[in-house]
Amino acid sequence: MGSSSGSGQPGDVITLLYVPGPSGAIRRFHVQRVWIRRGLAAAIVGLAAALALSVDYVQVRTQVTELDHLRNETREQREQLRAYADKMELVSDKLASISRLDRKLRVITNLDPSDPLPLQGIGGIEGELLEAHQLTGLTRDRRHQRMMEGLGRLAEAADSEEQSLVGLIDHLEDQTSRLVKTPSIAPTKGWVTSAFGYRSSPFTGNREFHRGIDIAARKGTPIVAPADGKVRFAGQRRHMGNTIILRHGYGVETRYGHLSEILIKRGQQVKRGETIALMGNTGRSTGPHLHYQVDVNGKAMNPRNYILD
């Protein structure tokens, strides 16, 4: 390779020698320096463009990969939100079902039906349940806030229903206890010889108020407790002879007079149907019978209203 003057200024032309081999003819190529510089500049520009394109390509590929990842993540989040909304709706439906059962039980047990649970608009819009599409377009903080609001309303509804059910259970337990302790069976077998209310005294002939009923039968006929209770008194009374007083609670007491034998003692707990005494003729009596009396808050009630069997 060398340089020659050619047609231009000396040094403006570069001669390139091509030697194909030991026996080949040498070829010369004359190239002006300006084309060399232009070629090098073009090569540098091309290399820079190729490098820039390579960097852009890598960035685009990275962005495409990230976009695919974000799309997959968004799809998964949408599915999770849909599942979340479905679960909220399921819980809300169950709470509503429990609330309906609560109201039915309150009607059956003569309680005022409870107010409807605050289930409408659980985190949703215009009284509707929260749906997934209502969350996907929100920011993360706003989405979290809406989800917490929905869960908060469900928690409030659950607490409200829990309080209502606790009150209902307490009422039912009280009712059960009241029923167990309310006289409801005949204390003995026999026939009623003297009713509740005003009558002529079998001893004086004067008009008097009979505070119970007299049930006559053979001496020694078993007498049973008509309800659960506790023995308040077991002993002798002047006119009633051998007497038992049972306290059942809720202001209810029952009295049994003219007994031949007392089978329980003071302070003892008794159950409905348990034998507590035997019929007799003690005290002021004209024959074997039981004086049965029911007092409610100290007032004598008609015992026939407490005999359901």
C-alpha positions as CSV (number, residue, x, y, z in Angstrom):
1,M,0.0,0.0,0.0
2,G,1.4,3.4,-0.9
3,S,0.4,6.9,-1.9
4,S,0.8,8.8,-5.2
5,S,-0.1,12.2,-6.5
6,G,-2.6,11.1,-9.2
7,S,-4.8,13.9,-10.4
8,G,-5.3,15.5,-7.0
9,Q,-2.9,17.0,-4.5
10,P,0.0,15.0,-3.3
11,G,-1.1,12.9,-0.3
12,D,-4.8,13.1,-1.1
13,V,-4.7,9.6,-2.8
14,I,-4.0,6.4,-1.1
15,T,-2.8,3.4,-3.1
16,L,-3.8,0.0,-2.0
17,L,-1.7,-3.0,-3.3
18,Y,-3.4,-6.4,-3.6
19,V,-0.9,-9.4,-3.8
20,P,-2.9,-12.6,-4.6
21,G,0.1,-15.0,-4.1
22,P,3.8,-15.6,-5.0
23,S,3.1,-15.9,-8.7
24,G,0.1,-13.6,-9.0
25,A,0.1,-10.1,-10.5
26,I,0.1,-7.3,-8.1
27,R,-2.9,-5.0,-8.4
28,R,-3.1,-1.4,-7.3
29,F,-6.2,0.5,-6.2
30,H,-6.1,4.3,-5.8
31,V,-8.6,5.7,-3.2
32,Q,-8.8,9.2,-2.2
33,R,-8.4,10.0,1.5
34,V,-11.8,11.8,1.6
35,W,-13.6,8.5,0.8
36,I,-11.6,6.7,3.4
37,R,-12.6,9.3,6.0
38,R,-16.2,9.2,4.8
39,G,-16.2,5.4,4.9
40,L,-14.8,5.3,8.4
41,A,-17.4,8.0,9.5
42,A,-20.2,5.9,7.9
43,A,-18.9,2.8,9.7
44,I,-18.7,4.6,13.0
45,V,-22.2,5.9,12.5
46,G,-23.5,2.5,11.5
47,L,-21.8,0.9,14.5
48,A,-23.3,3.5,16.8
49,A,-26.8,3.0,15.2
50,A,-26.5,-0.8,15.5
51,L,-25.4,-0.4,19.1
52,A,-28.3,2.0,19.8
53,L,-30.7,-0.4,18.1
54,S,-29.3,-3.3,20.2
55,V,-29.8,-1.3,23.4
56,D,-33.4,-0.4,22.4
57,Y,-34.1,-4.0,21.5
58,V,-32.9,-5.2,24.8
59,Q,-35.0,-2.5,26.6
60,V,-38.0,-3.4,24.5
61,R,-37.6,-7.1,25.3
62,T,-37.2,-6.3,29.0
63,Q,-40.3,-4.1,28.9
64,V,-42.3,-6.8,27.0
65,T,-41.3,-9.3,29.6
66,E,-42.2,-7.0,32.5
67,L,-45.5,-6.2,30.7
68,D,-46.3,-9.9,30.4
69,H,-45.5,-10.3,34.1
70,L,-47.7,-7.4,35.0
71,R,-50.5,-8.7,32.9
72,N,-50.3,-12.1,34.6
73,E,-50.1,-10.4,38.0
74,T,-53.1,-8.3,37.1
75,R,-55.0,-11.3,36.0
76,E,-54.2,-13.2,39.2
77,Q,-55.2,-10.1,41.3
78,R,-58.5,-9.9,39.4
79,E,-59.2,-13.5,40.0
80,Q,-58.3,-13.1,43.7
81,L,-60.5,-10.1,44.0
82,R,-63.3,-12.0,42.3
83,A,-62.8,-14.8,44.7
84,Y,-62.8,-12.3,47.6
85,A,-66.0,-10.7,46.5
86,D,-67.6,-14.1,46.1
87,K,-66.6,-15.1,49.6
88,M,-67.9,-11.9,51.0
89,E,-71.2,-12.5,49.2
90,L,-71.4,-16.0,50.6
91,V,-70.7,-14.9,54.1
92,S,-73.3,-12.1,53.7
93,D,-75.9,-14.6,52.5
94,K,-75.2,-16.9,55.5
95,L,-75.5,-14.0,57.9
96,A,-78.8,-13.0,56.3
97,S,-80.1,-16.6,56.6
98,I,-79.1,-16.7,60.3
99,S,-80.8,-13.4,60.8
100,R,-84.0,-14.7,59.2
101,L,-83.9,-17.8,61.5
102,D,-83.3,-15.4,64.5
103,R,-86.4,-13.4,63.6
104,K,-88.5,-16.6,63.2
105,L,-87.3,-17.9,66.6
106,R,-88.1,-14.6,68.2
107,V,-91.7,-14.6,66.8
108,I,-92.1,-18.2,68.0
109,T,-90.9,-17.4,71.5
110,N,-93.0,-14.2,71.7
111,L,-90.0,-11.8,71.5
112,D,-90.0,-8.8,69.3
113,P,-88.3,-9.6,66.0
114,S,-84.8,-8.1,65.8
115,D,-84.0,-5.4,63.4
116,P,-82.5,-6.5,60.0
117,L,-78.8,-6.8,60.0
118,P,-76.8,-4.1,58.2
119,L,-75.9,-6.3,55.3
120,Q,-76.9,-4.0,52.5
121,G,-74.0,-2.2,50.8
122,I,-71.2,-4.2,52.3
123,G,-68.3,-2.1,50.8
124,G,-70.2,-1.9,47.6
125,I,-72.0,0.8,45.7
126,E,-75.7,1.9,46.1
127,G,-76.6,-1.0,48.4
128,E,-74.9,-3.7,46.4
129,L,-72.3,-6.2,47.5
130,L,-68.7,-5.4,46.7
131,E,-67.7,-6.8,43.3
132,A,-64.3,-7.4,41.8
133,H,-64.5,-4.9,39.0
134,Q,-65.1,-2.2,41.5
135,L,-61.7,-2.9,43.0
136,T,-59.5,-3.5,40.0
137,G,-59.5,0.1,38.8
138,L,-58.6,1.6,42.1
139,T,-55.2,2.4,43.5
140,R,-53.6,-0.1,45.9
141,D,-54.3,2.1,48.9
142,R,-57.9,2.8,47.9
143,R,-58.5,-0.9,47.0
144,H,-57.2,-1.9,50.5
145,Q,-59.4,0.7,52.1
146,R,-62.5,-0.6,50.2
147,M,-61.7,-4.2,51.1
148,M,-61.3,-3.2,54.8
149,E,-64.6,-1.3,54.7
150,G,-66.3,-4.4,53.4
151,L,-64.7,-6.7,56.0
152,G,-65.6,-4.1,58.7
153,R,-69.2,-4.1,57.8
154,L,-69.3,-7.9,57.7
155,A,-67.7,-7.9,61.2
156,E,-70.3,-5.5,62.5
157,A,-73.1,-7.6,61.1
158,A,-71.6,-10.7,62.7
159,D,-71.2,-9.0,66.0
160,S,-74.8,-7.7,65.8
161,E,-76.1,-11.1,65.0
162,E,-74.0,-12.7,67.8
163,Q,-75.5,-10.3,70.4
164,S,-79.0,-11.0,69.1
165,L,-78.4,-14.8,69.3
166,V,-76.9,-14.5,72.8
167,G,-80.0,-12.7,73.9
168,L,-82.2,-15.2,72.2
169,I,-80.4,-18.1,73.8
170,D,-80.6,-16.5,77.2
171,H,-84.3,-16.0,76.7
172,L,-84.8,-19.6,75.6
173,E,-82.8,-20.9,78.6
174,D,-84.8,-18.7,80.9
175,Q,-88.0,-20.0,79.3
176,T,-86.8,-23.6,79.6
177,S,-86.0,-23.1,83.3
178,R,-89.3,-21.4,83.8
179,L,-91.2,-24.3,82.2
180,V,-89.3,-26.8,84.2
181,K,-90.1,-24.9,87.4
182,T,-93.7,-24.2,86.6
183,P,-96.3,-26.7,88.1
184,S,-97.8,-28.6,85.2
185,I,-98.9,-32.0,86.4
186,A,-101.4,-33.3,89.0
187,P,-99.7,-33.8,92.4
188,T,-101.7,-37.0,93.0
189,K,-104.4,-39.3,91.7
190,G,-107.9,-38.9,93.0
191,W,-111.0,-36.7,92.7
192,V,-111.5,-33.1,93.6
193,T,-113.8,-32.8,96.6
194,S,-113.5,-29.0,97.1
195,A,-112.7,-26.4,94.4
196,F,-110.7,-23.2,94.5
197,G,-112.6,-20.1,95.6
198,Y,-115.4,-19.3,98.0
199,R,-117.2,-22.2,99.8
200,S,-119.0,-23.1,102.9
201,S,-116.6,-24.2,105.6
202,P,-117.1,-28.0,106.4
203,F,-116.5,-27.2,110.0
204,T,-118.3,-23.9,110.7
205,G,-120.7,-23.6,107.8
206,N,-119.5,-20.0,107.2
207,R,-118.5,-18.7,103.8
208,E,-114.7,-18.8,103.4
209,F,-112.2,-18.5,100.6
210,H,-110.5,-21.8,99.8
211,R,-107.0,-21.0,98.6
212,G,-106.4,-24.4,96.9
213,I,-108.2,-27.6,95.9
214,D,-108.8,-30.7,97.9
215,I,-108.0,-34.0,96.1
216,A,-109.4,-37.1,97.9
217,A,-108.0,-40.7,97.6
218,R,-106.9,-43.6,99.7
219,K,-104.6,-42.9,102.6
220,G,-101.0,-43.5,101.6
221,T,-101.5,-42.5,98.0
222,P,-98.2,-41.1,96.6
223,I,-97.9,-37.3,96.2
224,V,-95.4,-36.0,93.6
225,A,-93.8,-32.6,92.9
226,P,-95.5,-31.0,90.0
227,A,-92.3,-29.1,89.0
228,D,-88.7,-28.8,89.9
229,G,-88.1,-26.9,93.1
230,K,-86.6,-26.6,96.6
231,V,-88.2,-27.6,99.9
232,R,-88.8,-24.4,101.8
233,F,-90.8,-26.1,104.6
234,A,-91.4,-29.6,105.7
235,G,-93.2,-30.1,109.1
236,Q,-96.3,-29.5,111.1
237,R,-98.8,-26.6,110.6
238,R,-101.8,-26.1,113.0
239,H,-104.7,-26.6,110.6
240,M,-102.8,-28.2,107.7
241,G,-101.2,-31.0,109.7
242,N,-98.1,-32.4,108.0
243,T,-97.2,-29.8,105.4
244,I,-94.7,-29.3,102.6
245,I,-94.0,-26.0,100.9
246,L,-91.9,-26.1,97.6
247,R,-90.3,-23.0,96.2
248,H,-90.0,-23.3,92.4
249,G,-88.6,-19.9,91.6
250,Y,-90.1,-17.0,89.5
251,G,-92.3,-16.2,92.5
252,V,-94.1,-19.6,92.4
253,E,-94.7,-21.8,95.5
254,T,-96.8,-24.9,96.0
255,R,-98.3,-26.2,99.3
256,Y,-99.3,-29.7,100.3
257,G,-101.4,-30.3,103.5
258,H,-102.9,-33.1,105.6
259,L,-100.0,-35.5,104.7
260,S,-99.7,-38.8,106.5
261,E,-95.9,-39.0,105.9
262,I,-93.3,-36.5,104.6
263,L,-90.5,-38.1,102.5
264,I,-88.3,-35.1,101.9
265,K,-86.6,-32.5,104.2
266,R,-86.1,-28.8,104.2
267,G,-83.5,-27.5,101.7
268,Q,-83.7,-30.5,99.5
269,Q,-84.0,-30.1,95.7
270,V,-86.8,-32.1,94.0
271,K,-87.6,-32.9,90.4
272,R,-91.0,-32.9,88.7
273,G,-92.7,-36.3,89.2
274,E,-90.6,-37.1,92.3
275,T,-92.6,-38.6,95.2
276,I,-92.4,-36.1,98.2
277,A,-95.1,-37.4,100.6
278,L,-98.1,-39.8,101.2
279,M,-101.7,-38.7,101.4
280,G,-103.2,-38.6,104.9
281,N,-105.7,-37.1,107.3
282,T,-103.6,-34.9,109.6
283,G,-104.6,-31.5,110.9
284,R,-108.1,-30.2,110.6
285,S,-109.5,-32.7,108.1
286,T,-112.7,-34.7,107.6
287,G,-111.0,-37.6,105.7
288,P,-107.9,-38.6,103.7
289,H,-107.2,-36.0,101.1
290,L,-104.5,-33.5,99.8
291,H,-104.9,-29.8,100.1
292,Y,-103.0,-28.5,97.0
293,Q,-102.2,-24.8,96.7
294,V,-100.4,-22.7,94.1
295,D,-99.1,-19.2,95.1
296,V,-97.6,-16.8,92.6
297,N,-95.9,-13.8,94.2
298,G,-97.8,-14.5,97.4
299,K,-101.2,-14.6,95.7
300,A,-103.2,-17.8,95.6
301,M,-104.0,-19.0,92.1
302,N,-106.4,-21.7,90.9
303,P,-104.3,-24.9,90.9
304,R,-106.5,-26.3,88.1
305,N,-104.8,-23.9,85.7
306,Y,-101.4,-25.6,86.6
307,I,-102.6,-29.1,85.9
308,L,-102.0,-29.9,82.2
309,D,-101.8,-33.7,82.2
